[in-house]
Amino acid sequence: MSEELLEKNKKAEIFCIPYAADEIERLIDEKQGQIKEIAEEIHARNPKWLIFVGSGASWCTLYTGQYLMDRYSSLPCAIYWGPELYDRHPCLLTGDAFAILASYSGKTADTLRALEVFKENNVPTLAISKDGKGPLAQQANLLLTYESAALYTSPMAEVVMLLLELMRLRGESLRECEEISGALRKLPSNVRSVLAKSEEVAVRQTDNFKDDSPLWVIAGGALAGFGYQYAYTSIMEYLRTPAIYLHPGEFRHGPLEVLGNEKPAMIHLIGYGGCREYSLMTYEFCKKHGAKVLALDAADYFRTHPVLSPFALFPVFQYFLLYMAQAKGIDLDEYIYMHVVPYKQGEAYF
């Protein structure tokens, strides 16, 4: 393994865990006033439902918002990838809706096309982006930026802060809002407290999983979006390794038969909420029947509100990505296809 490559990858854009906690802390300090104003404007529009749209890690960030609202608010919500939005074109797509679109670059083609659909149907929009330079930021009705390369944790923190403010204005789940807000304020110190442990686990597990393909990621509840993100936009995108994401509640409805012929390599993410039972049950079944399994339990890192459980496992996955890339000889800043080879004719960025 190349130490030179390891040091280079520690400076890669995707490897943000050394400063992710600082960025969350900064956003809580600097953005609270602006977020409150945006929540007040959304509330004043009296939307009948919220629509979340994103791609890749941005979709996964918004999933946490969807989970939060489903669990604690009576305001109906839906989450879409861009192509699903304009394929379904929901009949409720009117000015009574409000759309929140996320894109790190502000240039994601599918999300920009969704923005056009919203504009055509008079749906007001909020863009969440790294900065205000991209067309998404410039064309949406409202803008919330995070000025950070921590492209998963920073926007996720902002989404949670925004929706908590909206729920307060609606008079919903006020006690829970305070609990989540308190847990959010503790996140920076909690994340910092597990960095050494997370790196140690990642180094050890890299030796166990570096040659396995595909890698299964099993996650549900508040961790479902994070599991999806790690399988498809980390393992496949950055490690160039086939990956499969599956919800633990679905494993026994057919996929368990794979254990009869294969001994798959599986990473089970276990959170604190209602899906914990299914996550543990699926992990134990796979382990018993010969799968190569790794259980990453959020409770083994730090306790937080179930909605925020992705933050507890984010450090270990960042380090796992770092050391797996070193083992595979991959430069985390180099792409072969993404943003290099046009996905369709005339399209430079997707």
Secondary structure, 3 states (H helix, E strand, C coil): CCHHHHHHHCCCCCCCHHHHHHHHHHHHHHHHHHHHHHHHHHHHCCCCEEEEECCHHHHHHHHHHHHHHHHHCCCCEEEECHHHHHHHCCCCCCCCEEEEEEECCCCCHHHHHHHHHHHHCCCCEEEEECCCCCHHHHHCCEEEECCCCCCCHHHHHHHHHHHHHHHHHHCCCHHHHHHHHHHHHHHHHHHHHCHHHHHHHHHHHHHHHCCCCCEEEECCHHHHHHHHHHHHHHHHHHHCCCEEEECHHHCCCCHHHHHHCCCCEEEEEECCCCCHHHHHHHHHHHHHCCCEEEEEEHHHCCCCCHHHHHHHHHHHHHHHHHHHHHHHCCCCCCCCCCCCCCCCCCCCCC
